[in-house]
Amino acid sequence: MSKLTLSVDDAVIARAKRYAKKQGVSLSKMVEAYLAAVAEPATQAPTDTPILRSVRGILKNAGIKDYKRYLARKYR
């Protein structure tokens, strides 16, 4: 395993350490997971989240004109 030196704002480090502690993971593991995620894009579609599931199908029969009409009414 290699070491890496980073320059990060002290306040950001403090918040990240608190977050890592709450998650029960080391800051190093958290950074490693982030770097792994951005270094190799996911090969599969993103997993469904509750928000995505709740809005799926809402605009099934709507077209661009319907959307523009909705926005025009919303922002009058």
PDB file with one MODEL, atoms N, CA, C and O in Angstrom:
MODEL        1
ATOM      1  N   MET A   1       0.843  -1.168   0.000  1.00  0.00           N
ATOM      2  CA  MET A   1       0.000   0.000   0.000  1.00  0.00           C
ATOM      3  C   MET A   1       0.889   1.232   0.000  1.00  0.00           C
ATOM      4  O   MET A   1       1.895   1.292   0.708  1.00  0.00           O
ATOM      5  N   SER A   2       0.500   2.219  -0.811  1.00  0.00           N
ATOM      6  CA  SER A   2       1.269   3.458  -0.928  1.00  0.00           C
ATOM      7  C   SER A   2       0.708   4.541  -0.032  1.00  0.00           C
ATOM      8  O   SER A   2      -0.466   4.527   0.337  1.00  0.00           O
ATOM      9  N   LYS A   3       1.578   5.484   0.311  1.00  0.00           N
ATOM     10  CA  LYS A   3       1.155   6.654   1.070  1.00  0.00           C
ATOM     11  C   LYS A   3       0.929   7.788   0.086  1.00  0.00           C
ATOM     12  O   LYS A   3       1.551   7.839  -0.976  1.00  0.00           O
ATOM     13  N   LEU A   4       0.030   8.702   0.450  1.00  0.00           N
ATOM     14  CA  LEU A   4      -0.301   9.834  -0.388  1.00  0.00           C
ATOM     15  C   LEU A   4      -0.393  11.067   0.503  1.00  0.00           C
ATOM     16  O   LEU A   4      -1.030  11.037   1.555  1.00  0.00           O
ATOM     17  N   THR A   5       0.241  12.140   0.078  1.00  0.00           N
ATOM     18  CA  THR A   5       0.178  13.391   0.830  1.00  0.00           C
ATOM     19  C   THR A   5      -0.738  14.348   0.093  1.00  0.00           C
ATOM     20  O   THR A   5      -0.563  14.605  -1.098  1.00  0.00           O
ATOM     21  N   LEU A   6      -1.725  14.876   0.819  1.00  0.00           N
ATOM     22  CA  LEU A   6      -2.677  15.812   0.229  1.00  0.00           C
ATOM     23  C   LEU A   6      -2.685  17.105   1.019  1.00  0.00           C
ATOM     24  O   LEU A   6      -2.413  17.111   2.219  1.00  0.00           O
ATOM     25  N   SER A   7      -2.996  18.194   0.347  1.00  0.00           N
ATOM     26  CA  SER A   7      -3.182  19.484   1.019  1.00  0.00           C
ATOM     27  C   SER A   7      -4.675  19.760   1.042  1.00  0.00           C
ATOM     28  O   SER A   7      -5.296  19.952  -0.004  1.00  0.00           O
ATOM     29  N   VAL A   8      -5.250  19.777   2.241  1.00  0.00           N
ATOM     30  CA  VAL A   8      -6.689  19.963   2.403  1.00  0.00           C
ATOM     31  C   VAL A   8      -6.923  20.963   3.526  1.00  0.00           C
ATOM     32  O   VAL A   8      -6.212  20.959   4.530  1.00  0.00           O
ATOM     33  N   ASP A   9      -7.905  21.800   3.353  1.00  0.00           N
ATOM     34  CA  ASP A   9      -8.259  22.800   4.360  1.00  0.00           C
ATOM     35  C   ASP A   9      -8.525  22.116   5.700  1.00  0.00           C
ATOM     36  O   ASP A   9      -9.156  21.060   5.750  1.00  0.00           O
ATOM     37  N   ASP A  10      -8.040  22.723   6.784  1.00  0.00           N
ATOM     38  CA  ASP A  10      -8.184  22.143   8.126  1.00  0.00           C
ATOM     39  C   ASP A  10      -9.641  21.901   8.518  1.00  0.00           C
ATOM     40  O   ASP A  10      -9.967  20.887   9.136  1.00  0.00           O
ATOM     41  N   ALA A  11     -10.511  22.841   8.154  1.00  0.00           N
ATOM     42  CA  ALA A  11     -11.929  22.692   8.503  1.00  0.00           C
ATOM     43  C   ALA A  11     -12.546  21.503   7.762  1.00  0.00           C
ATOM     44  O   ALA A  11     -13.378  20.789   8.322  1.00  0.00           O
ATOM     45  N   VAL A  12     -12.153  21.293   6.534  1.00  0.00           N
ATOM     46  CA  VAL A  12     -12.661  20.164   5.751  1.00  0.00           C
ATOM     47  C   VAL A  12     -12.190  18.854   6.372  1.00  0.00           C
ATOM     48  O   VAL A  12     -12.961  17.900   6.476  1.00  0.00           O
ATOM     49  N   ILE A  13     -10.936  18.809   6.781  1.00  0.00           N
ATOM     50  CA  ILE A  13     -10.396  17.608   7.416  1.00  0.00           C
ATOM     51  C   ILE A  13     -11.147  17.298   8.708  1.00  0.00           C
ATOM     52  O   ILE A  13     -11.491  16.146   8.972  1.00  0.00           O
ATOM     53  N   ALA A  14     -11.397  18.325   9.506  1.00  0.00           N
ATOM     54  CA  ALA A  14     -12.108  18.114  10.774  1.00  0.00           C
ATOM     55  C   ALA A  14     -13.507  17.548  10.527  1.00  0.00           C
ATOM     56  O   ALA A  14     -13.927  16.610  11.205  1.00  0.00           O
ATOM     57  N   ARG A  15     -14.233  18.124   9.548  1.00  0.00           N
ATOM     58  CA  ARG A  15     -15.578  17.612   9.240  1.00  0.00           C
ATOM     59  C   ARG A  15     -15.515  16.198   8.691  1.00  0.00           C
ATOM     60  O   ARG A  15     -16.346  15.358   9.036  1.00  0.00           O
ATOM     61  N   ALA A  16     -14.539  15.931   7.843  1.00  0.00           N
ATOM     62  CA  ALA A  16     -14.399  14.598   7.257  1.00  0.00           C
ATOM     63  C   ALA A  16     -14.080  13.558   8.333  1.00  0.00           C
ATOM     64  O   ALA A  16     -14.589  12.438   8.290  1.00  0.00           O
ATOM     65  N   LYS A  17     -13.241  13.931   9.289  1.00  0.00           N
ATOM     66  CA  LYS A  17     -12.920  13.007  10.381  1.00  0.00           C
ATOM     67  C   LYS A  17     -14.146  12.694  11.227  1.00  0.00           C
ATOM     68  O   LYS A  17     -14.368  11.547  11.612  1.00  0.00           O
ATOM     69  N   ARG A  18     -14.942  13.726  11.513  1.00  0.00           N
ATOM     70  CA  ARG A  18     -16.176  13.492  12.280  1.00  0.00           C
ATOM     71  C   ARG A  18     -17.122  12.573  11.518  1.00  0.00           C
ATOM     72  O   ARG A  18     -17.713  11.660  12.093  1.00  0.00           O
ATOM     73  N   TYR A  19     -17.257  12.822  10.226  1.00  0.00           N
ATOM     74  CA  TYR A  19     -18.132  11.990   9.393  1.00  0.00           C
ATOM     75  C   TYR A  19     -17.633  10.547   9.361  1.00  0.00           C
ATOM     76  O   TYR A  19     -18.419   9.614   9.524  1.00  0.00           O
ATOM     77  N   ALA A  20     -16.339  10.365   9.153  1.00  0.00           N
ATOM     78  CA  ALA A  20     -15.759   9.023   9.099  1.00  0.00           C
ATOM     79  C   ALA A  20     -15.981   8.282  10.414  1.00  0.00           C
ATOM     80  O   ALA A  20     -16.297   7.092  10.416  1.00  0.00           O
ATOM     81  N   LYS A  21     -15.813   8.987  11.528  1.00  0.00           N
ATOM     82  CA  LYS A  21     -16.009   8.368  12.829  1.00  0.00           C
ATOM     83  C   LYS A  21     -17.457   7.914  13.003  1.00  0.00           C
ATOM     84  O   LYS A  21     -17.713   6.812  13.488  1.00  0.00           O
ATOM     85  N   LYS A  22     -18.402   8.768  12.605  1.00  0.00           N
ATOM     86  CA  LYS A  22     -19.816   8.403  12.690  1.00  0.00           C
ATOM     87  C   LYS A  22     -20.135   7.183  11.822  1.00  0.00           C
ATOM     88  O   LYS A  22     -20.987   6.364  12.167  1.00  0.00           O
ATOM     89  N   GLN A  23     -19.437   7.080  10.693  1.00  0.00           N
ATOM     90  CA  GLN A  23     -19.662   5.963   9.772  1.00  0.00           C
ATOM     91  C   GLN A  23     -18.906   4.703  10.185  1.00  0.00           C
ATOM     92  O   GLN A  23     -19.135   3.625   9.636  1.00  0.00           O
ATOM     93  N   GLY A  24     -18.013   4.845  11.144  1.00  0.00           N
ATOM     94  CA  GLY A  24     -17.231   3.706  11.613  1.00  0.00           C
ATOM     95  C   GLY A  24     -16.165   3.261  10.627  1.00  0.00           C
ATOM     96  O   GLY A  24     -15.881   2.070  10.497  1.00  0.00           O
ATOM     97  N   VAL A  25     -15.585   4.220   9.942  1.00  0.00           N
ATOM     98  CA  VAL A  25     -14.556   3.923   8.940  1.00  0.00           C
ATOM     99  C   VAL A  25     -13.425   4.941   9.101  1.00  0.00           C
ATOM    100  O   VAL A  25     -13.638   6.052   9.586  1.00  0.00           O
ATOM    101  N   SER A  26     -12.252   4.552   8.698  1.00  0.00           N
ATOM    102  CA  SER A  26     -11.130   5.492   8.791  1.00  0.00           C
ATOM    103  C   SER A  26     -11.208   6.498   7.646  1.00  0.00           C
ATOM    104  O   SER A  26     -11.808   6.235   6.604  1.00  0.00           O
ATOM    105  N   LEU A  27     -10.597   7.637   7.862  1.00  0.00           N
ATOM    106  CA  LEU A  27     -10.550   8.657   6.819  1.00  0.00           C
ATOM    107  C   LEU A  27      -9.791   8.132   5.602  1.00  0.00           C
ATOM    108  O   LEU A  27     -10.152   8.442   4.467  1.00  0.00           O
ATOM    109  N   SER A  28      -8.750   7.346   5.829  1.00  0.00           N
ATOM    110  CA  SER A  28      -8.000   6.759   4.714  1.00  0.00           C
ATOM    111  C   SER A  28      -8.874   5.849   3.863  1.00  0.00           C
ATOM    112  O   SER A  28      -8.823   5.904   2.634  1.00  0.00           O
ATOM    113  N   LYS A  29      -9.680   5.008   4.521  1.00  0.00           N
ATOM    114  CA  LYS A  29     -10.566   4.098   3.777  1.00  0.00           C
ATOM    115  C   LYS A  29     -11.622   4.891   3.010  1.00  0.00           C
ATOM    116  O   LYS A  29     -11.994   4.526   1.895  1.00  0.00           O
ATOM    117  N   MET A  30     -12.100   5.976   3.615  1.00  0.00           N
ATOM    118  CA  MET A  30     -13.095   6.808   2.960  1.00  0.00           C
ATOM    119  C   MET A  30     -12.512   7.440   1.693  1.00  0.00           C
ATOM    120  O   MET A  30     -13.158   7.443   0.645  1.00  0.00           O
ATOM    121  N   VAL A  31     -11.306   7.967   1.787  1.00  0.00           N
ATOM    122  CA  VAL A  31     -10.647   8.578   0.633  1.00  0.00           C
ATOM    123  C   VAL A  31     -10.344   7.509  -0.417  1.00  0.00           C
ATOM    124  O   VAL A  31     -10.514   7.744  -1.613  1.00  0.00           O
ATOM    125  N   GLU A  32      -9.898   6.343   0.031  1.00  0.00           N
ATOM    126  CA  GLU A  32      -9.609   5.249  -0.898  1.00  0.00           C
ATOM    127  C   GLU A  32     -10.865   4.847  -1.675  1.00  0.00           C
ATOM    128  O   GLU A  32     -10.804   4.636  -2.886  1.00  0.00           O
ATOM    129  N   ALA A  33     -11.990   4.741  -0.988  1.00  0.00           N
ATOM    130  CA  ALA A  33     -13.249   4.367  -1.640  1.00  0.00           C
ATOM    131  C   ALA A  33     -13.657   5.421  -2.662  1.00  0.00           C
ATOM    132  O   ALA A  33     -14.125   5.086  -3.750  1.00  0.00           O
ATOM    133  N   TYR A  34     -13.481   6.698  -2.314  1.00  0.00           N
ATOM    134  CA  TYR A  34     -13.812   7.775  -3.245  1.00  0.00           C
ATOM    135  C   TYR A  34     -12.929   7.710  -4.488  1.00  0.00           C
ATOM    136  O   TYR A  34     -13.421   7.784  -5.614  1.00  0.00           O
ATOM    137  N   LEU A  35     -11.632   7.571  -4.275  1.00  0.00           N
ATOM    138  CA  LEU A  35     -10.712   7.523  -5.413  1.00  0.00           C
ATOM    139  C   LEU A  35     -10.988   6.320  -6.306  1.00  0.00           C
ATOM    140  O   LEU A  35     -10.912   6.422  -7.531  1.00  0.00           O
ATOM    141  N   ALA A  36     -11.308   5.185  -5.701  1.00  0.00           N
ATOM    142  CA  ALA A  36     -11.645   3.993  -6.483  1.00  0.00           C
ATOM    143  C   ALA A  36     -12.901   4.235  -7.307  1.00  0.00           C
ATOM    144  O   ALA A  36     -12.989   3.793  -8.453  1.00  0.00           O
ATOM    145  N   ALA A  37     -13.864   4.926  -6.736  1.00  0.00           N
ATOM    146  CA  ALA A  37     -15.122   5.184  -7.435  1.00  0.00           C
ATOM    147  C   ALA A  37     -14.930   6.105  -8.631  1.00  0.00           C
ATOM    148  O   ALA A  37     -15.541   5.896  -9.679  1.00  0.00           O
ATOM    149  N   VAL A  38     -14.090   7.118  -8.487  1.00  0.00           N
ATOM    150  CA  VAL A  38     -13.903   8.053  -9.596  1.00  0.00           C
ATOM    151  C   VAL A  38     -12.889   7.552 -10.607  1.00  0.00           C
ATOM    152  O   VAL A  38     -12.907   7.979 -11.762  1.00  0.00           O
ATOM    153  N   ALA A  39     -12.004   6.654 -10.195  1.00  0.00           N
ATOM    154  CA  ALA A  39     -10.978   6.147 -11.102  1.00  0.00           C
ATOM    155  C   ALA A  39     -11.531   5.095 -12.057  1.00  0.00           C
ATOM    156  O   ALA A  39     -11.028   4.949 -13.171  1.00  0.00           O
ATOM    157  N   GLU A  40     -12.552   4.367 -11.640  1.00  0.00           N
ATOM    158  CA  GLU A  40     -13.158   3.345 -12.479  1.00  0.00           C
ATOM    159  C   GLU A  40     -14.663   3.552 -12.497  1.00  0.00           C
ATOM    160  O   GLU A  40     -15.368   3.130 -11.580  1.00  0.00           O
ATOM    161  N   PRO A  41     -15.149   4.201 -13.542  1.00  0.00           N
ATOM    162  CA  PRO A  41     -16.589   4.438 -13.610  1.00  0.00           C
ATOM    163  C   PRO A  41     -17.367   3.126 -13.533  1.00  0.00           C
ATOM    164  O   PRO A  41     -16.906   2.086 -14.005  1.00  0.00           O
ATOM    165  N   ALA A  42     -18.532   3.194 -12.941  1.00  0.00           N
ATOM    166  CA  ALA A  42     -19.374   2.000 -12.791  1.00  0.00           C
ATOM    167  C   ALA A  42     -19.739   1.444 -14.158  1.00  0.00           C
ATOM    168  O   ALA A  42     -20.034   2.194 -15.088  1.00  0.00           O
ATOM    169  N   THR A  43     -19.717   0.132 -14.267  1.00  0.00           N
ATOM    170  CA  THR A  43     -20.058  -0.512 -15.532  1.00  0.00           C
ATOM    171  C   THR A  43     -21.540  -0.838 -15.604  1.00  0.00           C
ATOM    172  O   THR A  43     -22.045  -1.194 -16.669  1.00  0.00           O
ATOM    173  N   GLN A  44     -22.236  -0.722 -14.495  1.00  0.00           N
ATOM    174  CA  GLN A  44     -23.664  -1.005 -14.492  1.00  0.00           C
ATOM    175  C   GLN A  44     -24.453   0.273 -14.247  1.00  0.00           C
ATOM    176  O   GLN A  44     -23.903   1.278 -13.796  1.00  0.00           O
ATOM    177  N   ALA A  45     -25.727   0.226 -14.544  1.00  0.00           N
ATOM    178  CA  ALA A  45     -26.595   1.380 -14.332  1.00  0.00           C
ATOM    179  C   ALA A  45     -26.676   1.690 -12.845  1.00  0.00           C
ATOM    180  O   ALA A  45     -26.581   0.784 -12.018  1.00  0.00           O
ATOM    181  N   PRO A  46     -26.849   2.962 -12.498  1.00  0.00           N
ATOM    182  CA  PRO A  46     -26.962   3.310 -11.083  1.00  0.00           C
ATOM    183  C   PRO A  46     -28.139   2.573 -10.447  1.00  0.00           C
ATOM    184  O   PRO A  46     -29.151   2.319 -11.100  1.00  0.00           O
ATOM    185  N   THR A  47     -27.997   2.239  -9.188  1.00  0.00           N
ATOM    186  CA  THR A  47     -29.065   1.538  -8.500  1.00  0.00           C
ATOM    187  C   THR A  47     -30.217   2.484  -8.232  1.00  0.00           C
ATOM    188  O   THR A  47     -30.036   3.696  -8.113  1.00  0.00           O
ATOM    189  N   ASP A  48     -31.394   1.915  -8.139  1.00  0.00           N
ATOM    190  CA  ASP A  48     -32.566   2.724  -7.840  1.00  0.00           C
ATOM    191  C   ASP A  48     -32.476   3.285  -6.430  1.00  0.00           C
ATOM    192  O   ASP A  48     -32.047   2.613  -5.492  1.00  0.00           O
ATOM    193  N   THR A  49     -32.886   4.511  -6.315  1.00  0.00           N
ATOM    194  CA  THR A  49     -32.988   5.129  -5.001  1.00  0.00           C
ATOM    195  C   THR A  49     -34.474   5.343  -4.726  1.00  0.00           C
ATOM    196  O   THR A  49     -35.279   5.316  -5.657  1.00  0.00           O
ATOM    197  N   PRO A  50     -34.845   5.552  -3.487  1.00  0.00           N
ATOM    198  CA  PRO A  50     -36.266   5.777  -3.194  1.00  0.00           C
ATOM    199  C   PRO A  50     -36.866   6.931  -3.998  1.00  0.00           C
ATOM    200  O   PRO A  50     -38.019   6.861  -4.425  1.00  0.00           O
ATOM    201  N   ILE A  51     -36.085   7.987  -4.203  1.00  0.00           N
ATOM    202  CA  ILE A  51     -36.596   9.136  -4.964  1.00  0.00           C
ATOM    203  C   ILE A  51     -36.841   8.744  -6.412  1.00  0.00           C
ATOM    204  O   ILE A  51     -37.875   9.096  -6.980  1.00  0.00           O
ATOM    205  N   LEU A  52     -35.898   8.016  -7.020  1.00  0.00           N
ATOM    206  CA  LEU A  52     -36.092   7.589  -8.406  1.00  0.00           C
ATOM    207  C   LEU A  52     -37.305   6.684  -8.539  1.00  0.00           C
ATOM    208  O   LEU A  52     -38.080   6.819  -9.487  1.00  0.00           O
ATOM    209  N   ARG A  53     -37.476   5.765  -7.601  1.00  0.00           N
ATOM    210  CA  ARG A  53     -38.631   4.863  -7.659  1.00  0.00           C
ATOM    211  C   ARG A  53     -39.932   5.641  -7.529  1.00  0.00           C
ATOM    212  O   ARG A  53     -40.924   5.299  -8.172  1.00  0.00           O
ATOM    213  N   SER A  54     -39.937   6.694  -6.697  1.00  0.00           N
ATOM    214  CA  SER A  54     -41.178   7.438  -6.467  1.00  0.00           C
ATOM    215  C   SER A  54     -41.591   8.264  -7.677  1.00  0.00           C
ATOM    216  O   SER A  54     -42.783   8.513  -7.860  1.00  0.00           O
ATOM    217  N   VAL A  55     -40.645   8.698  -8.511  1.00  0.00           N
ATOM    218  CA  VAL A  55     -41.007   9.528  -9.663  1.00  0.00           C
ATOM    219  C   VAL A  55     -41.047   8.753 -10.977  1.00  0.00           C
ATOM    220  O   VAL A  55     -41.452   9.303 -12.001  1.00  0.00           O
ATOM    221  N   ARG A  56     -40.640   7.509 -10.963  1.00  0.00           N
ATOM    222  CA  ARG A  56     -40.638   6.718 -12.192  1.00  0.00           C
ATOM    223  C   ARG A  56     -42.055   6.600 -12.732  1.00  0.00           C
ATOM    224  O   ARG A  56     -42.980   6.250 -11.998  1.00  0.00           O
ATOM    225  N   GLY A  57     -42.220   6.893 -14.009  1.00  0.00           N
ATOM    226  CA  GLY A  57     -43.508   6.744 -14.669  1.00  0.00           C
ATOM    227  C   GLY A  57     -44.403   7.968 -14.602  1.00  0.00           C
ATOM    228  O   GLY A  57     -45.453   7.985 -15.244  1.00  0.00           O
ATOM    229  N   ILE A  58     -44.028   8.985 -13.852  1.00  0.00           N
ATOM    230  CA  ILE A  58     -44.878  10.166 -13.720  1.00  0.00           C
ATOM    231  C   ILE A  58     -45.080  10.838 -15.078  1.00  0.00           C
ATOM    232  O   ILE A  58     -46.194  11.258 -15.392  1.00  0.00           O
ATOM    233  N   LEU A  59     -44.042  10.947 -15.877  1.00  0.00           N
ATOM    234  CA  LEU A  59     -44.136  11.622 -17.169  1.00  0.00           C
ATOM    235  C   LEU A  59     -44.187  10.639 -18.333  1.00  0.00           C
ATOM    236  O   LEU A  59     -43.739  10.954 -19.435  1.00  0.00           O
ATOM    237  N   LYS A  60     -44.727   9.463 -18.092  1.00  0.00           N
ATOM    238  CA  LYS A  60     -44.735   8.412 -19.107  1.00  0.00           C
ATOM    239  C   LYS A  60     -45.333   8.898 -20.428  1.00  0.00           C
ATOM    240  O   LYS A  60     -44.769   8.626 -21.488  1.00  0.00           O
ATOM    241  N   ASN A  61     -46.451   9.603 -20.388  1.00  0.00           N
ATOM    242  CA  ASN A  61     -47.127  10.022 -21.613  1.00  0.00           C
ATOM    243  C   ASN A  61     -46.937  11.500 -21.922  1.00  0.00           C
ATOM    244  O   ASN A  61     -47.602  12.035 -22.809  1.00  0.00           O
ATOM    245  N   ALA A  62     -46.054  12.155 -21.215  1.00  0.00           N
ATOM    246  CA  ALA A  62     -45.846  13.588 -21.410  1.00  0.00           C
ATOM    247  C   ALA A  62     -44.753  13.827 -22.445  1.00  0.00           C
ATOM    248  O   ALA A  62     -43.769  13.092 -22.527  1.00  0.00           O
ATOM    249  N   GLY A  63     -44.957  14.870 -23.224  1.00  0.00           N
ATOM    250  CA  GLY A  63     -43.959  15.262 -24.206  1.00  0.00           C
ATOM    251  C   GLY A  63     -43.313  16.566 -23.805  1.00  0.00           C
ATOM    252  O   GLY A  63     -43.610  17.119 -22.746  1.00  0.00           O
ATOM    253  N   ILE A  64     -42.433  17.056 -24.651  1.00  0.00           N
ATOM    254  CA  ILE A  64     -41.717  18.290 -24.358  1.00  0.00           C
ATOM    255  C   ILE A  64     -42.682  19.476 -24.277  1.00  0.00           C
ATOM    256  O   ILE A  64     -42.482  20.387 -23.474  1.00  0.00           O
ATOM    257  N   LYS A  65     -43.730  19.463 -25.113  1.00  0.00           N
ATOM    258  CA  LYS A  65     -44.711  20.555 -25.070  1.00  0.00           C
ATOM    259  C   LYS A  65     -45.427  20.583 -23.724  1.00  0.00           C
ATOM    260  O   LYS A  65     -45.669  21.655 -23.169  1.00  0.00           O
ATOM    261  N   ASP A  66     -45.765  19.408 -23.201  1.00  0.00           N
ATOM    262  CA  ASP A  66     -46.409  19.335 -21.888  1.00  0.00           C
ATOM    263  C   ASP A  66     -45.497  19.905 -20.810  1.00  0.00           C
ATOM    264  O   ASP A  66     -45.949  20.629 -19.923  1.00  0.00           O
ATOM    265  N   TYR A  67     -44.216  19.574 -20.892  1.00  0.00           N
ATOM    266  CA  TYR A  67     -43.259  20.051 -19.903  1.00  0.00           C
ATOM    267  C   TYR A  67     -43.115  21.573 -19.978  1.00  0.00           C
ATOM    268  O   TYR A  67     -43.078  22.250 -18.951  1.00  0.00           O
ATOM    269  N   LYS A  68     -43.034  22.103 -21.199  1.00  0.00           N
ATOM    270  CA  LYS A  68     -42.921  23.555 -21.368  1.00  0.00           C
ATOM    271  C   LYS A  68     -44.167  24.255 -20.848  1.00  0.00           C
ATOM    272  O   LYS A  68     -44.064  25.311 -20.223  1.00  0.00           O
ATOM    273  N   ARG A  69     -45.337  23.689 -21.093  1.00  0.00           N
ATOM    274  CA  ARG A  69     -46.588  24.253 -20.605  1.00  0.00           C
ATOM    275  C   ARG A  69     -46.605  24.250 -19.073  1.00  0.00           C
ATOM    276  O   ARG A  69     -47.027  25.222 -18.446  1.00  0.00           O
ATOM    277  N   TYR A  70     -46.145  23.155 -18.487  1.00  0.00           N
ATOM    278  CA  TYR A  70     -46.057  23.060 -17.028  1.00  0.00           C
ATOM    279  C   TYR A  70     -45.143  24.151 -16.463  1.00  0.00           C
ATOM    280  O   TYR A  70     -45.496  24.821 -15.492  1.00  0.00           O
ATOM    281  N   LEU A  71     -43.967  24.325 -17.075  1.00  0.00           N
ATOM    282  CA  LEU A  71     -43.030  25.348 -16.595  1.00  0.00           C
ATOM    283  C   LEU A  71     -43.601  26.755 -16.761  1.00  0.00           C
ATOM    284  O   LEU A  71     -43.412  27.610 -15.896  1.00  0.00           O
ATOM    285  N   ALA A  72     -44.294  26.993 -17.865  1.00  0.00           N
ATOM    286  CA  ALA A  72     -44.881  28.318 -18.071  1.00  0.00           C
ATOM    287  C   ALA A  72     -45.915  28.631 -16.997  1.00  0.00           C
ATOM    288  O   ALA A  72     -45.965  29.755 -16.496  1.00  0.00           O
ATOM    289  N   ARG A  73     -46.749  27.639 -16.634  1.00  0.00           N
ATOM    290  CA  ARG A  73     -47.724  27.853 -15.567  1.00  0.00           C
ATOM    291  C   ARG A  73     -47.062  28.020 -14.217  1.00  0.00           C
ATOM    292  O   ARG A  73     -47.472  28.852 -13.407  1.00  0.00           O
ATOM    293  N   LYS A  74     -46.040  27.226 -13.982  1.00  0.00           N
ATOM    294  CA  LYS A  74     -45.367  27.251 -12.673  1.00  0.00           C
ATOM    295  C   LYS A  74     -44.673  28.582 -12.402  1.00  0.00           C
ATOM    296  O   LYS A  74     -44.690  29.072 -11.272  1.00  0.00           O
ATOM    297  N   TYR A  75     -44.064  29.168 -13.430  1.00  0.00           N
ATOM    298  CA  TYR A  75     -43.258  30.375 -13.222  1.00  0.00           C
ATOM    299  C   TYR A  75     -43.919  31.646 -13.752  1.00  0.00           C
ATOM    300  O   TYR A  75     -43.227  32.558 -14.204  1.00  0.00           O
ATOM    301  N   ARG A  76     -45.240  31.714 -13.701  1.00  0.00           N
ATOM    302  CA  ARG A  76     -45.960  32.942 -14.102  1.00  0.00           C
ATOM    303  C   ARG A  76     -45.748  34.027 -13.100  1.00  0.00           C
ATOM    304  O   ARG A  76     -46.271  35.130 -13.263  1.00  0.00           O
TER     305      ARG A  76
ENDMDL
END
